[in-house]
Amino acid sequence: MIRLSHSEIEALIDLPSAAPAIQAAYVATSEGRVNLPPVGHITFPEASADCHIKYGHMQGDEHFVIKVATGFPANADIGIQTGNGLVLVMSARTGETKAILHDEMLLTDIRTGLGGAIASRALGRRNATRLLVLGTGPQAQWQVRSHAALMPGLTHIGLWGRDAGRSQKAVDALAPDHKVHPEPQLERAARDADIIVTATGATHPLISSGWVTPGTHITAVGADAPGKQELDVDLVASADLVAVDLVPQCIDHGEVSHAVERGKLSANRLVELGTILAEPSKGRRDDRQITIADLTGIAAQDIAMANAVMEAATRK
C-alpha cells in the first residue's frame, strides 16, 4: 500500500500537467460516466467550520476515491493551517485500500485552483488581461497560481481581502513567482477586472451586480457548503450565461442555489462546465456577455488528482 505525506504529494504534482485530467473529469461527469453520490457535510457552527466528504468512481477506473477535507478558518488565529484531510484510494475490484494520501487539503486546493482556471479559460474573453481574486487563504493563492499557469495572457493580477494585513501576507507568499497587487477598494477593482475569482468563506454577497461590467467573467468557488454566498443574487440571475460543475449539487448548496430558491433563476438555464468544455459553442458567444461559473467541487476532480498522484508515485 502506498502512503504519502503532504510534502511527498506536492513534489509529484505539476499544475499544467494535471490540468488535462481535471478538464477530462468535468467532461466525464457531464456525460454521465462518473458515479457521484451526494456530498457529505458536517458543520461546526461554534467554530464557523465544516467537513466535506466526497467520493466517487469513474467508469472503467481500477480505483474509487474517498476524500475527507476540513475547513477551520479560526485556525489562522492560533498559527495552524485552516484546512486538513486525506484521500483514500480503494480498489474497485477487491475493495482493498491501495493508498492513503495524507495531503492535508493540498489535493483539494490544487484541483479547485485548476478547476477555477479551466472555467475562466473556457468562459473568459480571449483578450482578458486583468484578474481579480477575492480571498487571502490557501485557495485564493492556488487560484492565482493556477490562472497564471493556464492563462499566461493575464498580465495584471490583483488580490483583495477583508483584512489588509492578511492580503499583504498572501501577496508576499506568492512572490517572487507571481507579481500580485493588493487591491484596497473592492468595487473599483471589480469594475476594472476582466475575470473575477471569488475564493472566500463568505456567507453574504461580496460582489454587487452594479459593479460588474459587460464582458466580465466570474468564477465563484467559495460556496461549497450550505449557507455560503459570495455573489449578489441579482448578479447571478441577470448573467448571460451561468455554468455549474454539477447541476443538482449547485442547486442544493452552490452560488446559484440562492437565486433558484428565490425564484430568480430556473434550473434549465444552467449549463454544466463539462458540456461547455466538450462543446465550446455552448459557452461564451460574444465579448459583451457577463458569464459566471459556480463551482462547488466534485469528486471527479478528486479522482483525477488521486490518479495523477498514483501514476507519478508508481513511476518513481
N, C-alpha and C positions, 0 to 999 in steps of 0.2 A: 504494500500500500504506500502511496505517495503522501508525504506530509511536507507542506511548505509554509514558511513564515511570510510575514509581510515583506520583508526585505528580499527574500528569495523570489517571491512573486513579482515584485517590482522590477527586478533585474531581467525578467523574462518577457516583459511587455514593451512593445513599441507601438506608439499611437497610430501612425499611418498604416502599419501592417495589420493592426487589429480592426481598423475601420471597416474593411470589406465584410468581415464576418458579422459585425453588428448590423450593417446595412442588409445583408442577406437574411438575418434573423427577423428584421421588420417585414421583409417581403414574405418569408415563410409563414409568419404569423397571420398576415392578411390573406394568405392563400389557404389557410386552414390546415397547415402542416405541422402545427405545434400544439401539444396538449397543455393547456394553461388553466389549471384550476384557479378559483378565486383567491385573491391575495389575503393572507392572514395579517391582522393588525392587533397589536396590544398597545394601548395608550396608558401613559402615566401622567395624568393631569397635574399632580402636585409638583412634577418636575418639568412640565411642558415638554415631555419626551415621548418617544414611541419606538416600537419594534415592528419591523416588517418581515414577514415570512413569504418568500416567493419560490415557486417550484414548478417544474415542468419537464417535458420530454419532447424533443424534436424528432419527427418521424424519421426512422432509419438510423438514428444515433445509437451507438452502443452504450451510452451513458444517459442517465437522467440526473437532474441537479436540484438540490435544495439549498436555498440561500437564506440566512438569517442576518439581518442588519439592524443595528440600533442607532438612534439619534438622541443624544442627551446634550442639548445646546449649553446648559449651565456648566458643563464640564470645563468650558473655556475659562470660567472664573476661578477654577481651582487648579489650572495648569495641566489638565489631562485632555486627551483628544475627545472630540464630541461624538464621533462615530466609531462603531466597532462591529464585530461579527465574524462569520465564517461561511464557507461554501463547502457542502458535501457533494462529492461526485460518486454516484452509485451505478452499478452495472444494471442495464436494462434487460440483461439475460438471466442473471442469477440473483440480483438484489444485493450483492456484496458491496461493501464500501471500498471504492478504488482510490479515493483521495480525500484528504482533509486539507482544505486551503484556508489557513488561518490568516485571511487577508486584512482583518481589522478595518473593513469597509473600503479597502483600496479598489477592489474589482468593481464594486458598485459605483464608486466615484468615477473610475475611468470609463465604464460603459455608459454612465449617464452623461459624462462630458462628451464622449464620442457621439452618442445619440443626439445630443443638442446640436453639435456641429454638423452632423449629417442632415438634420432637419433644416438648419439655417442655410446650408449649401444648396439644398433642394428647392427651398422656397424663397430665399432672399434674391434680391436683384443681382444680376450678373456684375453690375458696376458698383456694388456695395463696397465701401471702404471704411466706414465708421461703425465700430462695435461698442455697445454699452452693456456691461454686465452688472447686474444688481446682486449684491451679496459680498461677504468678506471671508466666508469659511472655505473649507477644502473644495466643496463642489464648485463654488464660483471660480476658484483658481483652476480647477480642471476644465471648466468651460473656456477659460482664456487659453489654456494650453491646447485644447482640442480644436478650437476655432482657428488658432494660429497655425496648427499643423495641417488642417484640411482646407483652409481658406486663406492662402498667403496674400491675397489681394487686400485683406483688411490691414490698412496702414495706420489707423488710429484706434486704439483700444482704451476705453475709459472704464473705470470701476467706481461704483457708488455703494456706500454702506451707511446705515443709520448712525454708526459710531465712527467719527473721523479717525480716531486712533487705530481702530481695527482695520479701517480702509487702508491706511498707510502701511500697516503691518502686512496686509495682503499684497499690496503693490511691491513692497520690499522683498517678500517671499518669492515673487515671480521674476524679480530681477536677478541677474542681468540678461537672462534668456529672453525675456519678454518686456518690452517697453510699454508700461501701462501707466495711465494718468489718473490720479484720484479725481473724482468729479464731486464738487461740493454742492451743486444745485441739481437735483434730480430732474425737475421739469425741463430746464434748459437742455440738459444732456439728452433727455428723451426726445425732445423736438429735433435735435441735431443728428440723432443716430439713424443709420440705415438698418441696422439689426440690433434688437434689444433682447438680452437673455436675462431672465429672472431666475435666480437660484438662491432663494431665501426660505425661511420657515414662516413667512408672514401669514397671519390669519385675517388680514384686512387688505384691501387693494392698495397697491403702491403706485401703479400707473393708471392715470385717468384717460378717458377716451379722447379728450380735447388736446392731449399732449402728443398724440401720435400722428405724424404727417403722412400723406399719401405715399405709397411705395415702401413703407416700413414693414419689415418682418419682425415678429416677436416669437421667440422660443421660450416657453414657460416650463420649468422643470421642478418648481418648488412645491406645487400642490399634489404631493404624493400620498396624502392621507386625509381622511375626513376632517373638515374644518379649516383647511389651509386655503389661502387665496392670495394671489399677487396682482391680478388684473381686475379693473373695473368691469362690472357685468355688462354695461352698455358698450364697452370696447369690444368684448368678446362677441356680443350679439350683432354688432354692426360690421364686423370684419368681412371682407370679401371672400375669404377662404379660411376655414378652420379645420386644421388637421389634428389628428389624435393618434396615439400609438395603439390604442385598443378601445373601441367604441364603448362597450359595456363598462369597462373599468373607469374610463374618464367620466362617464355619466354618473357613476357612483361616487367618485371622490376626486375627480380631476378639476382643473380650472374651469372647464365648461359646465361642470355639474351645477354651479350656482346660476348660470344663465338658463340652463334647462329647467331647473327647479322653479324658477320664477316665470317660466313660460315665454322667455325672450329668445330662446334658441331651440330649434327642433332637432332631434337626433338625426333626421335624414339629411341635414346639412353638413354633417361631419364626414370627413374623408380620412381613412387611415393612412398613416405615413407610408406603410408598406405598399399600398396601392399606388401612391404617387411615385415612389421610387421605382416601381415596376412599370408604370405608365406616366412619364413626366407630363404628358398633355393634360393630366388631371390636376396639375399643380398650378403655379402662378401663370396667369395669361398675359399680363402686361405690367409695366413698371409703375403704374399708379395704384395698384391693388395693395390693400393692407392685409397681410396674411399672419396667421397665428398657428403655432404648433404647440399643442398641450401634451406634454409627455409625463406620464405617471410612472413610467418604468415597467418593463415587462420581463418575465422570467426568461424569455427567448434571448434577451441580451445577456443574462447571467449564464445561460447555457453556452452562448458563443464565447464569452470570456473564459469560462472554465475549460472549454475545448481547446482554446488557444494556449492556455497555460499548460494543459496536459500534453499537448503536442510539443510545445517548447521544452518542457521538462523531460519528456521521453527522448527527444533529440540530444539533450545534454547529458 
